[in-house]
Every structure is written in structure tokens, then in C-alpha cells.
Amino acid sequence: MTSKACIIGICGGSGSGKSTVTKKLIELIGRDNVSVIEQDSYYKDQSNLKFEQRVNTNYDHPLAFDNDLLYDHLKLLKSGREIEKPIYDFALHNRKREREIVFPKPIIILEGILIFSEVNLIDIMDIKVFVDTDSDVRIIRRIKRDMKERERSLDSVIDQYMKTVRPSHLQFVEPSKRYADVIIPEGGDNEVAIDRLTINKLCVIISFVIKEEVRFSPNGEVI
């Protein structure tokens, strides 16, 4: 089945609830059936720049990502081959030397703010989901996340939001919503929409991709 993997793209603004949607889908589908790829892991290597320069990089622009490497890795996973996924250090604003081995699974979830801004990535996805959440909710979530998980100060988070996050969202993220097959309002809190996505979309598309019937048990696992 790994050679017939189905790629699900989950896009949306920073703090929209993409990771929550991903986690709930994994709960429904089963961890053993899913590999997750985060676009954030594919920020370009900036070892040639000083820390002060890396801090000023616009990380909310499509050019900040190594989408060629991401696309190549998705092709490998879809063909049933493992990859060495980059690991990004958000405190140092650069890639780590270590890599994470990701094994192919029947379902690959690609998650990121700008995955609908690259033609190759759009083309390789079998189903595209956009998580649509109000801007005030997104900024509050981003502040909490970046201060707790990424060792950022409140001032730096707000400054980055005003300078790059909000403008890039309006220019790139919001317009990319038109490529979505499914739009989930209110992110991971909308369990009805997630359940509908799982039942009505995943079963049909995965069955088509792997050329065999896929059904879910009452507890949501693939059978």
C-alpha cells in the first residue's frame, strides 16, 4: 500500500489550527497508517548567514522554503521509499545537522501555511484542506505557541506578526484558499467538519488512489 500513498495537504494561516486538525485526523485514521510532513521543517538552510541576519528573514514568504527538496521527498514517500527529513531549530533560525527518518505510510499528511503556493506541491496532493480561522484567534494562538515552544519574547512575536506574518497571509495564504477541496471553519475545534472530511472525502479518495476499498471501523481506524 505504501507505493500508492495518498497525500493530504492541510493549509491555513499561522495559528489557524492545522496541527490540531492533523492530530485529530491521526486519531481517526490511526497512527500506524499516517506519516506527517511539516513544511516548517523545510525552511532553507541559512548556515551562510549570521544569527542577526537570520532573525530578519521573512519566514512567511514562499521563498523562505526549500520546496524543491520538499517535493522530492514527497515523491519518494509516495513511491514507498523513506526520507531523511530536515529538522529546523526555531531558536537559532536554522537547520540542525540531525535528520529525522520518515517512513512511507498509506496516508501522508503535508501541513504548512504556504503549501498551496507552489504548483508542484498542489499537483502532488490528492486532497487539499484549508483551515479557516479568524485573525484574532490566530494571533493569540501564535503568541502562546511561540513564547512557550520557540523561546520567543512577546515583543518579537508581535513585531514579526505586523511586519511579515499578516502581510504575507493577505498576499499568499488567504488567496490560496481557492485551491482547497475542503474548507474547515474554526480549525480543530470543528469536529463535525473533521468527521465529515474523514468519512466523505478520505474513504473515497484513498480508495481511488490505492485501487482498493478502504473502510473505517466504528472507532475511526482503517480496516
N, C-alpha and C positions, 0 to 999 in steps of 0.2 A: 504493500500500500504506500510505502514511503516514496516510491517513484511516481506516484500520482497525487502528490500532496496538493491540498487546497490552501491558497494564500488569502487570508482575510486581512484587509487593511483597516486600521482604526485610526482615524484622523480627528483633529479638533484643536482648538486653541489651548494655550498653556493653562493648566488648571481646570480644564473642562470636564475631567473625569474619565479620560481614556484608560488609565491604568485600572480604575475601578471596574469599567466595563470589561476589560481584558480578564481581570481576576474572576469576575462573575461568569464569564464565558468558560473559563477553565474549570470552574466548579461544576458547571452544567455538562461540559463535554468530557471532562476527566483529564487530569494532569498528564497521564501517560500517552494521551493522544495529541498533545499540543507542544509545539516549540514556539517561543516568543522572541521576537527580534525588535529591539527598541532603536528607532532612528537616532536617538541621542548618543548611542554607542558609536555612531559613525561620524561624529564631528571630526573634521580634518586634523591630522597631526600638526602641531604647531611648535615642534621642538626647536625650530629655527628662530623663534621669537622669544624675547624676554617676557617675564611674567607681566610686567606693566603693559606690554603691547597686547598680550593675550587677553588681559582683562577688558580691553577696549574693542575686541572683536564683536561683530554683530552676530550673535548666535541664533538669531531669529530670522536669518536670511537664508534662502536656498543654497547660496554659495558657501555657507559655513559647513555643509555636509559633504562627505565623500560618497556621493550617491552612486558613483560607478562601482566602488567596492561593495556597497550595499546590494546593488543589483546583481553583481556577480555571485555574491553569497546566497541570495535568494534563488538564483538559478541552480546553484549547487544543491541546496536543500530540497528544491523541488524535484531534482533528478535523483534524490536519495543519497546524497553524499554529505558528510559532516563538514562543518566550517570552524574556523578559529575567529570568533567574534572579538573585535576590539573592546577594551574596557576604558571608559573615559573617567578621568578624575575631575570632578566639578570644582574642587577646591583649588587645584593647580591649573585649571583650564587647559588641560592637555591629556593625550592618551597615556595610559600606563604601558609599561613594557609587557606586562602579562596579557594573555589572551584567554578567552573562555571557549571551551569546546561546546558546540551546539550540534546535537544530533537531529537528523531528519525525522519528522513525525507526520502522520496523515494530515494534520492541520497545522499551518504556520500562521501565527498572528504577527503582523507587522504594525507597530504602533509608533506614531510620531505626528508632530504638528505640521510638517510640510511634505508628507508622503504623497499628497495629491498634486504637488507642484512639479513633479518630474514625470515626463511622458513614459519612460521605460518602467518606472515603478507602477504607474497606473495600469499599464498594459499587462504586467505580470500578475496583478491581483485578480482573484476570481470573484471576490465580493468586496465592496468598498463601503465602509461605515463612517459617518460623520457624527461626532458627539457635540451637540449644540447646547451651550450653556451661557447664561448671561454674564456680561463682563465683570460686574461687581462680585459675583460669586467666584469667578476665575482668579481675580487678583487677590482675594482673601486666601484662597487655596494656595496660590503661588507663594505668597508671603510666608504662610505657615510651613510649606514644604521646604523652601529654600533656606529658611533660617534654621530649621530642625535637621534636615538631611544634607544640606550642601554648605553648611557653615557660613552662611551669608548674613550680613547685617541688614537691618530694616531699611536703612537709607539706600544701600546699594541695590536692594531688590526694587524699591520704588523708582530709583533713578533709571535702572535698566528698563523697567516697565514703560516709563514715559518716553525714553529715548528710542528704544528698539522694539520691545515686545508689542506694544499697542499699534504703532505704525505698520509693523510687519504683519500683524494679524489682519489689519484692514486691507493691506495691499495683497497679501498672498493667501492667508489661511481662509478667511471668510469667502473670497471668491471661489476657492477650490471646492466648496461645498456642493457645487453643481455636478461634480463627478460622482457623488455618493449614490449608491444603490439604496441605502437605508440611512435615515437621519434619526438619531436618538436624542430627543429633547431632555434637558436636565441631567444628562450624563448617567453615571452609575446608579443614581437614586431611582431611575425609571425602570423598575424591574419588569413591568408589563411589556415595555418596548424590547427589553433584552430577551425576555422569554419568546416574544413573537419573532424576533430576529432568529433565535436559535431554531425554533420549530419550523417556521415557514421558509426561511432562507437557507440555513446551513444544511438541512437534510436534502433539499433539492439540489443545491449547488455541489455539495460534496459527493452526492450520489452520481451526478453528471460527470464530475471530474475523475473520480476513481472507477467509473463504469460498473458500479455495483451498488445495491441498495444499502443505505445507511439509516438505521433507526435508533431512537433513543429510548432507554428504559424509563420507568416512572420517576427514578431519581435523577434523570438527566444525563446518564452516561451512555456513550456509544455502545451498541450491542451488535 
